[in-house]
Amino acid sequence: MIQLEDILSARERVRHSINLTPLLRDDVLSKNLETPVYFKAECLQKSGSFKVRGAFNKISSLSEAERAKGVIAPSAGNHAQGVAMAAALNGIKATIVMPTFAPLTKIQATKSYGADVILFGTSFDDAAQHARELSSSEGYTFVHAFNDPLIIAGQGTLGLEILEALPELDILLVPIGGGGLIAGIATAVKALRPTAKIIGVQASGCASVRPSLEAGQPVSVLAAQTIADGIAVKRPGELTLPIIRDLVDEVLEVSDDEIARAIAHGVSSARLVVEGAGAAGLAALLAGKIKFNTGQSICALLCGGNIDPNLLARVLEQVMVRQGRYVLFKVAVIDRPGALAQITDRVAEAGANIIDIFHRRALWLAPLGKVGVELVLEVRDAQHGQDVQTYLEQHGYHVAREAQGDWLE
């Protein structure tokens, strides 16, 4: 079992090589929930996530013989970059095995820290097996993403920083993948502030911790389907699960829709870019899944910011639709010159902005003499969208509006 002393020792090793990331108050959310809400912005850490903490603690503890051989790690994302950076800071060779589907941006980022990248297999399991084989044949030290005492202790340094910045902490929300992060943090926080409640949050598309706790041992889930790829771990660690069982008060799950909403909140309210895994704790809070008393201090750990720009764009667009900021109207107009200009004028008069416009004939099976027009509009809020629809109908247009749906609970 990891002890507080292990985490204190880890901090001395890593403190001069990592960023002391800020603890930020979210005034908007604090006002809405009538309780102080804070973010630990670990998304601003070197390499973009907390992973460098554990990796540096592990690698800086190697013997001279181990350092001479170098390290190896399998990863499709943040662990790769954390190990690569930690190895570079220690002046040793790092080899990262990534599955062939790994995003090009993450491959390039890992290489930019000086690591050798090997693409192998079509799954993470294939990459991990190959990394194990290379570790045995070449003598590399294998750096596990979470099932290692030194990794866990390094991640636990976050717990120390959070308590130093927020000694009155009541509730801490921590994302869970394999469990290394929450195991380290829980060890530190429960030792120094045992009254604080620690809540772990998993993506519902890959939630292995609760069934593992029920079974009394790590069990695997069949699929990993979530935008929170950083916590899409099918099986928790043998070292981490007992710590979660003993020190974590509750484990919750959130949907991808809820995670998307949290990512958008980070951008719009906190001015922070957060990846899906990093936003899981905030997602549980925004979805109303956290029980708390007014006045209790809540901290959500935003543990990573390495989100693909294309995914971020899609997430923000989806959230705009969900919140009624984007609306889709279908309107039949007279098929004659100037008719399209007239309806765009009406949209402008109503104060909406046209994002896309589609002019259709055959696909709509519109009556002869008319043509179908689809309008994607940006509006101020849901009420403004309704006002725009009413305005168009008052000017003689029949408007069919596509339903937006609600956030899934």
C-alpha positions as CSV (number, residue, x, y, z in Angstrom):
1,M,0.0,0.0,0.0
2,I,1.2,3.5,-0.9
3,Q,1.9,5.8,2.1
4,L,1.9,9.5,2.5
5,E,5.7,9.4,3.0
6,D,6.0,7.9,-0.6
7,I,4.1,10.9,-2.0
8,L,6.1,13.4,0.0
9,S,9.3,11.9,-1.4
10,A,7.8,11.9,-4.9
11,R,7.1,15.6,-4.6
12,E,10.7,16.3,-3.8
13,R,11.8,14.5,-6.9
14,V,9.3,16.1,-9.3
15,R,8.8,19.6,-7.9
16,H,11.5,21.3,-9.9
17,S,10.6,19.6,-13.2
18,I,6.8,20.1,-13.4
19,N,4.4,23.1,-13.3
20,L,2.7,24.0,-10.1
21,T,-0.7,24.2,-11.8
22,P,-3.3,26.7,-10.6
23,L,-6.4,26.2,-8.5
24,L,-9.1,28.4,-10.1
25,R,-12.5,29.4,-8.8
26,D,-15.4,29.1,-11.2
27,D,-17.5,32.1,-10.2
28,V,-20.4,31.3,-12.6
29,L,-20.8,27.8,-11.4
30,S,-20.3,28.8,-7.7
31,K,-23.1,31.3,-8.0
32,N,-25.4,28.9,-9.8
33,L,-24.9,26.1,-7.3
34,E,-24.6,28.4,-4.3
35,T,-21.4,26.7,-3.2
36,P,-17.7,27.4,-3.9
37,V,-16.5,25.4,-6.9
38,Y,-12.8,25.2,-7.9
39,F,-10.8,23.7,-10.7
40,K,-7.4,22.2,-10.4
41,A,-6.1,23.1,-13.8
42,E,-3.8,20.2,-14.5
43,C,-4.6,20.6,-18.1
44,L,-1.9,23.3,-18.0
45,Q,0.7,20.8,-16.9
46,K,3.8,20.0,-19.0
47,S,2.9,17.5,-21.8
48,G,-0.7,18.5,-21.3
49,S,-1.7,16.1,-18.5
50,F,-0.8,14.8,-15.0
51,K,1.0,11.8,-16.5
52,V,4.4,13.4,-16.3
53,R,4.3,13.4,-12.5
54,G,4.2,9.7,-12.1
55,A,6.5,9.1,-15.1
56,F,9.1,11.4,-13.7
57,N,9.0,9.9,-10.2
58,K,9.4,6.5,-11.7
59,I,12.2,7.3,-14.2
60,S,14.2,9.5,-11.8
61,S,14.3,6.6,-9.3
62,L,16.0,4.2,-11.7
63,S,19.4,2.8,-11.1
64,E,22.4,3.8,-13.3
65,A,22.2,0.4,-15.0
66,E,18.5,0.9,-15.7
67,R,19.0,4.4,-17.0
68,A,21.7,3.2,-19.4
69,K,19.3,0.8,-21.0
70,G,16.4,3.2,-21.2
71,V,12.6,2.8,-20.7
72,I,9.7,1.6,-22.7
73,A,5.9,2.2,-22.4
74,P,2.8,1.3,-24.4
75,S,0.4,4.2,-24.8
76,A,-2.0,5.7,-27.3
77,G,-2.0,9.2,-25.7
78,N,-1.1,11.0,-22.5
79,H,1.1,8.4,-20.9
80,A,3.3,8.3,-24.0
81,Q,3.9,12.0,-23.8
82,G,4.5,12.0,-20.1
83,V,7.0,9.2,-20.3
84,A,8.8,10.8,-23.3
85,M,9.1,14.1,-21.5
86,A,10.2,12.6,-18.2
87,A,12.8,10.5,-20.0
88,A,14.1,13.6,-21.8
89,L,14.3,15.6,-18.5
90,N,16.3,12.7,-17.1
91,G,18.5,12.4,-20.1
92,I,17.7,8.8,-21.0
93,K,16.3,7.0,-24.0
94,A,12.5,6.3,-24.2
95,T,10.8,4.0,-26.6
96,I,7.0,4.3,-26.9
97,V,4.9,1.6,-28.6
98,M,1.6,2.9,-30.0
99,P,-1.1,1.1,-31.9
100,T,-1.3,1.9,-35.5
101,F,-4.6,3.9,-35.1
102,A,-3.0,6.4,-32.7
103,P,-3.7,10.0,-33.8
104,L,-1.0,11.6,-35.8
105,T,-1.0,14.6,-33.5
106,K,-0.1,12.4,-30.5
107,I,2.5,10.5,-32.4
108,Q,4.2,13.8,-33.4
109,A,3.9,15.2,-29.9
110,T,5.6,12.1,-28.4
111,K,8.4,12.3,-31.0
112,S,8.9,16.0,-30.2
113,Y,10.1,15.0,-26.7
114,G,12.8,12.9,-28.3
115,A,11.2,9.4,-27.9
116,D,11.4,6.6,-30.4
117,V,7.9,5.7,-31.5
118,I,7.0,2.2,-32.7
119,L,3.6,1.7,-34.3
120,F,2.4,-1.9,-33.7
121,G,-0.9,-3.7,-33.8
122,T,-4.4,-2.6,-34.1
123,S,-5.2,-2.3,-30.4
124,F,-3.7,-1.1,-27.2
125,D,-3.3,-4.7,-26.0
126,D,-1.2,-5.5,-29.1
127,A,1.0,-2.5,-28.4
128,A,1.3,-3.4,-24.7
129,Q,2.3,-7.0,-25.5
130,H,5.0,-5.9,-28.0
131,A,6.3,-3.4,-25.4
132,R,6.6,-6.3,-22.9
133,E,8.5,-8.4,-25.4
134,L,10.9,-5.5,-26.2
135,S,11.4,-4.9,-22.5
136,S,12.5,-8.5,-22.0
137,S,14.7,-8.7,-25.1
138,E,16.3,-5.3,-24.9
139,G,16.5,-4.8,-21.2
140,Y,14.3,-1.6,-21.2
141,T,12.5,-0.7,-17.9
142,F,8.8,-1.1,-18.5
143,V,6.9,2.0,-17.3
144,H,3.3,1.1,-16.5
145,A,0.6,3.7,-16.9
146,F,-0.9,3.1,-13.4
147,N,-0.1,-0.2,-11.8
148,D,3.2,0.8,-10.2
149,P,3.8,2.2,-6.7
150,L,6.2,5.0,-8.0
151,I,3.7,6.0,-10.6
152,I,0.9,6.1,-8.1
153,A,3.0,8.2,-5.6
154,G,3.9,10.6,-8.4
155,Q,0.3,11.2,-9.3
156,G,-0.5,11.7,-5.6
157,T,1.5,14.9,-5.5
158,L,-1.6,16.5,-7.0
159,G,-3.4,15.8,-3.8
160,L,-0.8,17.7,-1.8
161,E,-1.1,20.7,-4.1
162,I,-4.9,20.8,-4.0
163,L,-4.9,20.7,-0.1
164,E,-2.2,23.4,0.1
165,A,-4.3,25.7,-2.2
166,L,-7.7,24.7,-0.7
167,P,-7.2,23.5,2.9
168,E,-11.0,23.6,3.5
169,L,-11.7,21.1,0.7
170,D,-14.9,19.1,1.3
171,I,-15.5,17.3,-2.0
172,L,-12.9,16.3,-4.6
173,L,-13.9,15.0,-8.0
174,V,-11.3,12.8,-9.8
175,P,-11.5,11.0,-13.1
176,I,-10.7,7.3,-13.1
177,G,-9.2,5.2,-15.8
178,G,-6.8,2.5,-14.5
179,G,-6.9,4.1,-11.1
180,G,-3.4,5.4,-10.6
181,L,-4.4,9.0,-10.3
182,I,-7.2,8.6,-7.8
183,A,-5.2,6.1,-5.8
184,G,-2.4,8.5,-5.3
185,I,-4.6,11.5,-4.6
186,A,-6.8,9.6,-2.2
187,T,-3.8,8.4,-0.2
188,A,-2.6,12.0,0.2
189,V,-5.9,13.7,0.8
190,K,-7.3,11.1,3.3
191,A,-4.0,11.2,5.3
192,L,-4.1,15.0,5.6
193,R,-7.9,15.8,5.5
194,P,-9.8,12.6,6.3
195,T,-13.2,14.5,6.3
196,A,-12.8,15.3,2.6
197,K,-15.1,13.2,0.4
198,I,-13.4,11.8,-2.7
199,I,-15.6,10.9,-5.6
200,G,-14.2,9.0,-8.6
201,V,-15.8,9.5,-12.0
202,Q,-15.7,7.1,-15.0
203,A,-17.0,7.3,-18.5
204,S,-20.1,5.1,-18.8
205,G,-18.7,3.8,-22.2
206,C,-15.8,2.2,-20.3
207,A,-16.7,1.7,-16.7
208,S,-14.8,-1.1,-15.1
209,V,-14.3,0.1,-11.5
210,R,-17.8,-0.5,-10.0
211,P,-18.1,-4.1,-11.3
212,S,-14.5,-4.7,-10.1
213,L,-15.4,-3.4,-6.6
214,E,-18.5,-5.6,-6.6
215,A,-16.4,-8.7,-7.7
216,G,-13.7,-8.0,-5.2
217,Q,-11.0,-8.1,-7.9
218,P,-10.2,-6.4,-11.2
219,V,-12.5,-7.4,-14.0
220,S,-12.5,-6.3,-17.6
221,V,-15.3,-4.7,-19.5
222,L,-15.9,-5.8,-23.1
223,A,-15.8,-2.4,-24.9
224,A,-14.3,1.0,-24.6
225,Q,-16.6,3.5,-26.5
226,T,-16.2,7.0,-25.2
227,I,-14.8,10.4,-26.2
228,A,-12.9,10.3,-22.9
229,D,-10.1,8.1,-24.4
230,G,-7.7,9.0,-21.6
231,I,-9.8,7.0,-19.1
232,A,-11.0,4.3,-21.5
233,V,-9.2,1.6,-19.5
234,K,-11.0,-1.8,-19.6
235,R,-9.5,-3.1,-16.4
236,P,-8.3,-1.3,-13.2
237,G,-5.0,-2.2,-11.7
238,E,-4.3,-4.9,-9.0
239,L,-2.5,-2.2,-7.0
240,T,-5.0,0.6,-7.5
241,L,-8.3,-1.2,-6.9
242,P,-7.7,-2.0,-3.2
243,I,-6.8,1.7,-2.6
244,I,-10.0,2.8,-4.4
245,R,-12.0,0.4,-2.3
246,D,-10.5,1.6,1.0
247,L,-10.2,5.4,0.4
248,V,-12.6,6.5,-2.3
249,D,-16.1,7.4,-1.0
250,E,-18.1,7.0,-4.2
251,V,-17.6,6.0,-7.9
252,L,-20.0,7.5,-10.5
253,E,-20.4,7.3,-14.2
254,V,-21.1,10.0,-16.8
255,S,-22.2,9.8,-20.5
256,D,-20.4,11.3,-23.4
257,D,-23.1,13.9,-23.8
258,E,-22.4,15.0,-20.2
259,I,-18.6,15.0,-20.8
260,A,-19.2,17.1,-23.9
261,R,-21.1,19.7,-21.9
262,A,-18.3,19.8,-19.4
263,I,-15.7,20.4,-22.1
264,A,-17.8,23.3,-23.5
265,H,-18.1,24.7,-20.0
266,G,-14.4,24.7,-19.5
267,V,-13.9,26.6,-22.7
268,S,-16.7,29.1,-22.3
269,S,-16.6,29.7,-18.5
270,A,-13.1,28.9,-17.3
271,R,-11.2,29.6,-20.6
272,L,-9.6,26.2,-20.3
273,V,-9.2,23.6,-23.0
274,V,-9.9,20.2,-21.3
275,E,-10.0,16.8,-22.9
276,G,-12.8,14.3,-22.3
277,A,-11.0,12.4,-19.6
278,G,-10.1,15.6,-17.8
279,A,-13.6,16.8,-17.8
280,A,-15.3,13.7,-16.3
281,G,-15.4,15.1,-12.7
282,L,-16.8,18.4,-13.9
283,A,-19.4,16.5,-16.0
284,A,-20.7,14.7,-12.9
285,L,-21.1,18.1,-11.2
286,L,-22.9,19.8,-14.1
287,A,-25.2,16.8,-14.5
288,G,-26.4,17.1,-10.9
289,K,-24.9,13.8,-9.8
290,I,-22.9,15.2,-6.9
291,K,-24.7,15.5,-3.5
292,F,-23.4,18.4,-1.4
293,N,-24.5,21.0,1.2
294,T,-24.6,24.7,0.5
295,G,-21.2,26.2,1.4
296,Q,-19.2,23.1,0.9
297,S,-16.0,23.6,-1.1
298,I,-15.9,21.4,-4.2
299,C,-12.9,20.9,-6.4
300,A,-13.0,19.2,-9.8
301,L,-9.6,18.0,-11.1
302,L,-9.2,18.8,-14.8
303,C,-6.4,16.3,-15.3
304,G,-5.7,16.8,-19.0
305,G,-6.0,19.0,-22.0
306,N,-4.8,17.0,-24.9
307,I,-7.9,17.0,-27.0
308,D,-7.8,16.7,-30.8
309,P,-8.8,20.1,-32.4
310,N,-11.3,18.4,-34.7
311,L,-13.0,16.6,-31.8
312,L,-13.1,19.9,-29.8
313,A,-14.8,21.6,-32.7
314,R,-17.4,18.9,-33.0
315,V,-18.0,18.9,-29.2
316,L,-18.6,22.7,-29.1
317,E,-20.9,22.5,-32.1
318,Q,-22.9,19.7,-30.5
319,V,-23.2,21.6,-27.3
320,M,-24.4,24.7,-29.2
321,V,-27.2,22.5,-30.7
322,R,-28.1,21.0,-27.3
323,Q,-28.3,24.4,-25.7
324,G,-30.5,25.8,-28.5
325,R,-27.8,28.1,-29.8
326,Y,-27.9,26.4,-33.2
327,V,-31.3,25.6,-34.8
328,L,-32.3,23.9,-38.0
329,F,-35.4,25.2,-39.8
330,K,-37.0,23.7,-42.9
331,V,-39.1,26.1,-45.0
332,A,-40.8,25.7,-48.4
333,V,-40.6,28.9,-50.4
334,I,-41.9,29.9,-53.9
335,D,-39.5,28.9,-56.6
336,R,-38.9,32.3,-58.3
337,P,-36.1,34.8,-58.4
338,G,-35.7,36.8,-55.1
339,A,-37.6,34.3,-52.9
340,L,-34.4,33.1,-51.2
341,A,-33.2,36.6,-50.6
342,Q,-36.5,37.4,-48.9
343,I,-36.3,34.7,-46.4
344,T,-32.7,35.5,-45.6
345,D,-33.8,39.1,-45.0
346,R,-36.4,37.9,-42.6
347,V,-33.8,35.9,-40.7
348,A,-31.6,38.9,-40.4
349,E,-34.5,41.1,-39.2
350,A,-35.1,38.5,-36.4
351,G,-31.5,38.9,-35.3
352,A,-30.3,35.3,-36.2
353,N,-27.1,34.5,-38.1
354,I,-27.1,32.0,-41.0
355,I,-24.4,29.3,-40.5
356,D,-25.5,27.1,-43.4
357,I,-28.2,27.2,-46.1
358,F,-29.3,24.4,-48.3
359,H,-31.5,24.9,-51.4
360,R,-33.3,21.6,-52.4
361,R,-35.7,20.6,-55.0
362,A,-36.0,16.8,-55.8
363,L,-34.8,15.5,-52.5
364,W,-37.5,17.4,-50.6
365,L,-40.3,16.3,-53.1
366,A,-41.5,19.9,-52.7
367,P,-44.7,20.8,-54.5
368,L,-44.3,22.1,-58.1
369,G,-43.6,25.8,-57.9
370,K,-41.9,25.6,-54.5
371,V,-38.4,24.7,-53.3
372,G,-37.2,23.4,-50.0
373,V,-34.8,25.6,-48.0
374,E,-32.9,24.3,-44.9
375,L,-31.5,26.9,-42.6
376,V,-28.9,26.3,-39.9
377,L,-29.1,29.4,-37.7
378,E,-27.0,30.7,-34.8
379,V,-29.2,32.4,-32.1
380,R,-28.6,33.9,-28.7
381,D,-30.4,31.2,-26.7
382,A,-33.3,28.8,-26.9
383,Q,-35.9,31.6,-26.4
384,H,-34.4,33.6,-29.2
385,G,-34.6,30.5,-31.5
386,Q,-38.4,30.3,-30.7
387,D,-38.7,34.0,-31.4
388,V,-37.1,33.7,-34.8
389,Q,-39.4,30.8,-35.7
390,T,-42.5,32.9,-34.6
391,Y,-41.2,35.9,-36.6
392,L,-40.9,33.8,-39.8
393,E,-44.3,32.3,-39.3
394,Q,-45.8,35.7,-38.9
395,H,-44.4,36.6,-42.3
396,G,-46.2,33.7,-44.0
397,Y,-43.6,30.9,-43.8
398,H,-44.5,27.4,-42.5
399,V,-41.4,26.4,-40.4
400,A,-40.6,22.8,-39.5
401,R,-38.0,22.8,-36.8
402,E,-35.7,19.8,-36.0
403,A,-35.9,18.7,-32.4
404,Q,-32.8,19.4,-30.3
405,G,-33.2,16.8,-27.5
406,D,-32.2,17.1,-23.9
407,W,-29.0,16.2,-22.0
408,L,-29.0,12.5,-21.1
409,E,-29.0,11.7,-17.5
